[in-house]
Amino acid sequence: EGKTVYVAGLDMDKEGTPFETTMALMGIAEEVHKVQAVCRDCGNDAWVTIQEKQTERIHVGNDGYKPVCRKCSYQYLGGQ
């Protein structure tokens, strides 16, 4: 129909598991521009966005979200 559609959202949850809807949209898109946030701990490109006290996969709202790189995410996700 000659329309251009823009979609923005997170591609993964705090553990690095892709969101199915985002994967599907990226798969059918003609162009994908992936933009990285900046890690709040070290300044590198962020890998995931975490919320330290989050227990559910999706938390609605913007309170407490923190983008972190892969290396810094280990301290929040129980890694090494």
N, C-alpha and C positions, 0 to 999 in steps of 0.2 A: 504494500500500500504506500510505499515511498516514505515510511516513517523511520526515524532513527531513535533507537532505544538505548538509554544509558542505565547501567545497573552498578551499584556500589555495595560492597558488603565484605564480610570476613570470609576467607576461604577455608580456614581450619579452626577447630576448637582449641582449648588451652593445652591439649595433649598432642596436637599435631594431626588429629583425625579430620579429614576433609568433610565439609558440609556437602551433602548429596545435591542439594538444590544449586549451590554455587558451582559444583563440578559439572552438572548438567548444562547450566547456562554458559559456562566457559567452553564446553564442548560444541555448542551450536553457534557460538558467536563468530562473526567474521573477523573481529579484532578483539584482542584482550590486552589491556594495559594494567599490569600488576604494579602497584605502588607499595613500597615498604614504609612502615612507620620507623621511628628511631627508637632504639632500645633506651629505656629510661635509666638503666644502670650504667652502661658503658658508652653509649652513643653509636654503636654499630647498627646495621640494618636489623630491624626486629623480625623475628620468626613467627612468634605467636603473641597473642594478647591474653594475659592472665588476670585473674582476680584472686588475690591471696586466700580469701576465705570462701571462695566459690566451691560449692559441692555439686551443683547441677551442671549439665552440659551447656545450657543456654541461660544467661542471666540478663533479664531485660532491665535497661537503665544504664547510665554511664558512670555510676559511682564505683570507684575503686579499680577501674580497668587500668592495666599497665602493660604497654608493649615491651617485650624483651627479646633479645637475640637468643639463638640456640644455646650458646654457652651459659649465659646468665639464667636461662629458664630452668636449668638443672637444679638450682637451689630452691626453686618454688615447686617443682614437680617431683621432688624426691629422688633426683638422679645423683650422679656422682659429682 
